[in-house]
Amino acid sequence: MKTLLLILALALGVAEVTFETDLHCKNCVKKVEENIAFERGVKDLKVSLEEGTIYIKYDAKKTNVEKLTKAINKLGYQVKPIEEKPIEKTK
């Protein structure tokens, strides 16, 4: 199923992923927002301390879930993708 989603994401060009994370304070949120928003291909980013999640909409032709995971890990946080899907283009 993940392989099919990746193929669809690449064909459509835009995908989204929600990560479960171990952020524990507002400074953690700020650090992620300031760094991940500028990762190649990131189009939208929402970090929720209360829910313990990071939502990213990205250009699947420029990045992928593995690269985004590594970028967040470099900041010192552990993440686990809990939902990923391609986004259909609208006319």
Backbone as a printed PyTorch tensor [residue, N CA C, xyz], in Angstrom:
tensor([[[  0.8230,  -1.1990,   0.0000],
         [  0.0000,   0.0000,   0.0000],
         [  0.8660,   1.2630,   0.0000]],

        [[  1.9430,   1.2720,   0.8140],
         [  2.8190,   2.4440,   0.8520],
         [  3.4670,   2.7000,  -0.4980]],

        [[  3.8280,   1.6200,  -1.1940],
         [  4.4360,   1.7660,  -2.5130],
         [  3.4640,   2.4160,  -3.4750]],

        [[  2.2090,   1.9940,  -3.4450],
         [  1.1880,   2.5830,  -4.3080],
         [  1.0050,   4.0610,  -3.9920]],

        [[  0.9800,   4.4060,  -2.7180],
         [  0.8390,   5.8150,  -2.3290],
         [  2.0140,   6.6450,  -2.8180]],

        [[  3.2120,   6.0890,  -2.7100],
         [  4.3850,   6.8160,  -3.1830],
         [  4.3270,   7.0410,  -4.6850]],

        [[  3.9120,   6.0460,  -5.4280],
         [  3.7950,   6.1800,  -6.8860],
         [  2.7670,   7.2550,  -7.2260]],

        [[  1.6280,   7.2280,  -6.5390],
         [  0.6030,   8.2460,  -6.7670],
         [  1.1040,   9.6360,  -6.3970]],

        [[  1.8020,   9.7280,  -5.2970],
         [  2.3240,  11.0250,  -4.8550],
         [  3.2880,  11.5990,  -5.8880]],

        [[  4.1520,  10.7610,  -6.4100],
         [  5.0920,  11.2270,  -7.4220],
         [  4.3820,  11.6620,  -8.6920]],

        [[  3.3430,  10.9380,  -9.0670],
         [  2.5870,  11.2880, -10.2760],
         [  1.8360,  12.6000, -10.0930]],

        [[  1.2760,  12.8090,  -8.9120],
         [  0.4990,  14.0150,  -8.6610],
         [  1.3850,  15.2000,  -8.3020]],

        [[  2.5130,  14.9200,  -7.6990],
         [  3.4370,  15.9870,  -7.3690],
         [  3.2910,  16.5510,  -5.9760]],

        [[  2.1470,  16.4070,  -5.3370],
         [  1.9610,  16.9540,  -3.9950],
         [  1.4370,  15.8520,  -3.0800]],

        [[  2.0100,  15.7820,  -1.8840],
         [  1.5910,  14.7780,  -0.9100],
         [  1.6070,  15.4130,   0.4770]],

        [[  1.0930,  14.6830,   1.4420],
         [  1.1170,  15.1700,   2.8170],
         [  1.4240,  14.0130,   3.7560]],

        [[  2.0310,  14.3720,   4.8750],
         [  2.3550,  13.3860,   5.9000],
         [  2.0990,  14.0140,   7.2670]],

        [[  1.6240,  13.1940,   8.1810],
         [  1.4880,  13.6040,   9.5690],
         [  2.3930,  12.6990,  10.3900]],

        [[  3.2610,  13.3310,  11.1760],
         [  4.1790,  12.5970,  12.0370],
         [  3.7130,  12.6710,  13.4820]],

        [[  3.9050,  11.5970,  14.2100],
         [  3.7770,  11.6040,  15.6630],
         [  5.1770,  11.9710,  16.1650]],

        [[  5.2630,  12.8390,  17.1720],
         [  6.5710,  13.3210,  17.5850],
         [  6.6990,  13.4500,  19.0940]],

        [[  7.9250,  13.6720,  19.5390],
         [  8.2110,  13.7970,  20.9640],
         [  8.5050,  15.2320,  21.3990]],

        [[  7.9510,  16.2180,  20.7080],
         [  8.1410,  17.6150,  21.1040],
         [  7.5700,  17.8190,  22.5050]],

        [[  8.2630,  18.6270,  23.3210],
         [  7.7860,  18.7910,  24.6940],
         [  7.6380,  20.2300,  25.1750]],

        [[  7.9530,  21.2080,  24.3160],
         [  7.7930,  22.6040,  24.7510],
         [  7.6230,  23.5220,  23.5410]],

        [[  7.2920,  24.7770,  23.8160],
         [  7.0850,  25.7510,  22.7410],
         [  8.3710,  26.0340,  21.9730]],

        [[  9.5060,  25.9490,  22.6360],
         [ 10.7760,  26.1550,  21.9380],
         [ 11.0440,  25.0440,  20.9310]],

        [[ 10.6100,  23.8310,  21.2500],
         [ 10.7410,  22.7120,  20.3110],
         [  9.9140,  22.9970,  19.0520]],

        [[  8.6980,  23.4570,  19.2660],
         [  7.8080,  23.7920,  18.1510],
         [  8.4480,  24.8630,  17.2780]],

        [[  8.9570,  25.8990,  17.9010],
         [  9.5900,  27.0120,  17.1730],
         [ 10.7910,  26.5150,  16.3670]],

        [[ 11.5910,  25.6380,  16.9750],
         [ 12.7720,  25.1010,  16.2960],
         [ 12.3710,  24.3250,  15.0370]],

        [[ 11.3390,  23.4990,  15.1350],
         [ 10.8640,  22.7340,  13.9760],
         [ 10.3050,  23.6830,  12.9190]],

        [[  9.4650,  24.6180,  13.3470],
         [  8.8550,  25.5560,  12.3950],
         [  9.9100,  26.3670,  11.6490]],

        [[ 10.9250,  26.8280,  12.3650],
         [ 11.9500,  27.6760,  11.7440],
         [ 12.8710,  26.9060,  10.8010]],

        [[ 13.0290,  25.6180,  11.0290],
         [ 13.9550,  24.8430,  10.2030],
         [ 13.2780,  24.0200,   9.1160]],

        [[ 12.2080,  23.3410,   9.4270],
         [ 11.5860,  22.4330,   8.4660],
         [ 10.7950,  23.1890,   7.3940]],

        [[ 10.2900,  24.3590,   7.7240],
         [  9.5510,  25.1580,   6.7350],
         [ 10.4140,  25.4910,   5.5170]],

        [[ 11.7230,  25.5030,   5.7010],
         [ 12.6230,  25.8660,   4.6150],
         [ 13.3020,  24.6680,   3.9610]],

        [[ 12.8980,  23.4690,   4.3560],
         [ 13.4060,  22.2680,   3.6810],
         [ 12.8890,  22.2680,   2.2460]],

        [[ 13.6920,  21.7710,   1.3630],
         [ 13.3220,  21.7130,  -0.0490],
         [ 12.0120,  20.9510,  -0.2320]],

        [[ 11.0660,  21.5480,  -0.9540],
         [  9.8100,  20.9010,  -1.2890],
         [  8.6770,  21.0970,  -0.3020]],

        [[  8.9570,  21.6360,   0.8890],
         [  7.9020,  21.8260,   1.8930],
         [  7.0070,  22.9860,   1.4700]],

        [[  5.7080,  22.7220,   1.3850],
         [  4.7400,  23.7280,   0.9680],
         [  3.9130,  24.2520,   2.1330]],

        [[  3.6760,  23.4160,   3.1460],
         [  2.8870,  23.8130,   4.3090],
         [  3.3700,  22.9990,   5.5030]],

        [[  3.3360,  23.6240,   6.6770],
         [  3.8180,  22.9770,   7.8900],
         [  2.9570,  23.4190,   9.0590]],

        [[  2.4770,  22.4490,   9.8200],
         [  1.7010,  22.7510,  11.0260],
         [  2.2300,  21.8640,  12.1420]],

        [[  2.6540,  22.4790,  13.2330],
         [  3.1950,  21.7490,  14.3670],
         [  2.2430,  21.9370,  15.5410]],

        [[  1.8040,  20.8290,  16.1440],
         [  0.8850,  20.8940,  17.2720],
         [  1.5310,  20.2550,  18.4980]],

        [[  1.8700,  21.0850,  19.4630],
         [  2.4370,  20.6000,  20.7170],
         [  1.3980,  19.7890,  21.4790]],

        [[  0.1610,  20.2700,  21.4830],
         [ -0.9200,  19.6080,  22.2200],
         [ -1.2070,  18.2070,  21.6910]],

        [[ -1.2120,  18.0560,  20.3640],
         [ -1.5000,  16.7560,  19.7500],
         [ -0.2450,  15.9090,  19.5550]],

        [[  0.9240,  16.5330,  19.6800],
         [  2.1760,  15.8140,  19.4640],
         [  2.3680,  15.4080,  18.0200]],

        [[  1.9810,  16.3180,  17.0960],
         [  2.0640,  15.9970,  15.6670],
         [  2.7380,  17.0980,  14.8680]],

        [[  3.2700,  16.6940,  13.7330],
         [  3.8030,  17.6150,  12.7300],
         [  3.1520,  17.2240,  11.4110]],

        [[  2.4390,  18.1640,  10.7920],
         [  1.8020,  17.9420,   9.4960],
         [  2.6320,  18.6820,   8.4550]],

        [[  2.9530,  18.0020,   7.3630],
         [  3.7190,  18.6240,   6.2850],
         [  3.0650,  18.2980,   4.9470]],

        [[  2.7950,  19.3350,   4.1730],
         [  2.3930,  19.1740,   2.7700],
         [  3.6450,  19.4720,   1.9620]],

        [[  3.9680,  18.5970,   1.0050],
         [  5.2430,  18.7500,   0.3030],
         [  5.1370,  18.3770,  -1.1710]],

        [[  6.0940,  18.8720,  -1.9350],
         [  6.2230,  18.5430,  -3.3500],
         [  6.9730,  17.2180,  -3.4260]],

        [[  6.2710,  16.1680,  -3.8370],
         [  6.8460,  14.8250,  -3.8650],
         [  7.9460,  14.6710,  -4.9160]],

        [[  8.0720,  15.6410,  -5.8030],
         [  9.1480,  15.5950,  -6.7930],
         [ 10.4500,  16.1440,  -6.2120]],

        [[ 10.3540,  16.8440,  -5.0750],
         [ 11.5380,  17.4590,  -4.4730],
         [ 11.9740,  16.8200,  -3.1590]],

        [[ 11.0630,  16.1340,  -2.4720],
         [ 11.4060,  15.5050,  -1.1980],
         [ 10.4980,  14.3080,  -0.9530]],

        [[ 10.7240,  13.6250,   0.1400],
         [  9.8910,  12.4780,   0.4960],
         [  9.8600,  12.3250,   2.0150]],

        [[  9.0970,  11.3690,   2.4870],
         [  8.9230,  11.1790,   3.9270],
         [ 10.2520,  10.8420,   4.6060]],

        [[ 11.0700,  10.0350,   3.9600],
         [ 12.3690,   9.6770,   4.5440],
         [ 13.2490,  10.9040,   4.7470]],

        [[ 13.3240,  11.7710,   3.7550],
         [ 14.1450,  12.9780,   3.8680],
         [ 13.6050,  13.9160,   4.9460]],

        [[ 12.2870,  14.0360,   5.0110],
         [ 11.6880,  14.8980,   6.0320],
         [ 11.9290,  14.3340,   7.4250]],

        [[ 11.8350,  13.0160,   7.5590],
         [ 12.1110,  12.3670,   8.8370],
         [ 13.5430,  12.6410,   9.2730]],

        [[ 14.4860,  12.4860,   8.3620],
         [ 15.8990,  12.7330,   8.6780],
         [ 16.1360,  14.1850,   9.0790]],

        [[ 15.4690,  15.1170,   8.4000],
         [ 15.6330,  16.5390,   8.7170],
         [ 15.1370,  16.8470,  10.1310]],

        [[ 14.0300,  16.2510,  10.5110],
         [ 13.4910,  16.4620,  11.8620],
         [ 14.3800,  15.7620,  12.8940]],

        [[ 14.8580,  14.5660,  12.5690],
         [ 15.7620,  13.8470,  13.4710],
         [ 17.0390,  14.6420,  13.7230]],

        [[ 17.5490,  15.3340,  12.6980],
         [ 18.7540,  16.1630,  12.8460],
         [ 18.5650,  17.2680,  13.8790]],

        [[ 17.3200,  17.6960,  14.0540],
         [ 17.0270,  18.7300,  15.0470],
         [ 16.9710,  18.1500,  16.4590]],

        [[ 17.0100,  16.8280,  16.5660],
         [ 17.0220,  16.1780,  17.8680],
         [ 15.6880,  15.5880,  18.3040]],

        [[ 14.7440,  15.4520,  17.3630],
         [ 13.4170,  14.9310,  17.6980],
         [ 13.1470,  13.6390,  16.9450]],

        [[ 12.4800,  12.7290,  17.6260],
         [ 12.0760,  11.4670,  17.0130],
         [ 10.6720,  11.6350,  16.4310]],

        [[ 10.4700,  11.1130,  15.2340],
         [  9.1510,  11.1780,  14.6020],
         [  8.8200,   9.8270,  13.9850]],

        [[  7.5190,   9.6040,  13.8510],
         [  7.0190,   8.3860,  13.2130],
         [  5.8460,   8.7950,  12.3310]],

        [[  5.9090,   8.4920,  11.0270],
         [  4.7730,   8.8190,  10.1600],
         [  3.5380,   8.0320,  10.5950]],

        [[  2.4270,   8.7340,  10.8100],
         [  1.1940,   8.0470,  11.1900],
         [  0.1490,   8.1180,  10.0800]],

        [[  0.3560,   9.0310,   9.1320],
         [ -0.5500,   9.1200,   7.9850],
         [  0.1800,   9.8130,   6.8500]],

        [[  0.1680,   9.1890,   5.6890],
         [  0.7480,   9.8280,   4.5040],
         [ -0.1220,   9.5220,   3.3020]],

        [[ -0.3040,  10.5470,   2.4710],
         [ -1.1440,  10.3470,   1.2940],
         [ -0.8520,  11.3970,   0.2410]],

        [[ -1.0840,  11.0480,  -1.0120],
         [ -0.9670,  12.0260,  -2.0880],
         [ -2.1790,  12.9540,  -2.0640]],

        [[ -2.0200,  14.1120,  -2.6130],
         [ -3.1200,  15.0770,  -2.7220],
         [ -3.4630,  15.1970,  -4.1950]],

        [[ -4.7300,  15.0310,  -4.4890],
         [ -5.1680,  15.1410,  -5.8790],
         [ -5.1280,  16.5910,  -6.3250]],

        [[ -4.7100,  16.7920,  -7.5500],
         [ -4.7110,  18.1340,  -8.1140],
         [ -6.1430,  18.5720,  -8.3770]],

        [[ -6.4140,  19.8420,  -8.1160],
         [ -7.7290,  20.3750,  -8.4170],
         [ -7.6350,  21.2310,  -9.6570]],

        [[ -8.7210,  21.3120, -10.3860],
         [ -8.7260,  22.0850, -11.6450],
         [ -9.0000,  23.5310, -11.3730]]])
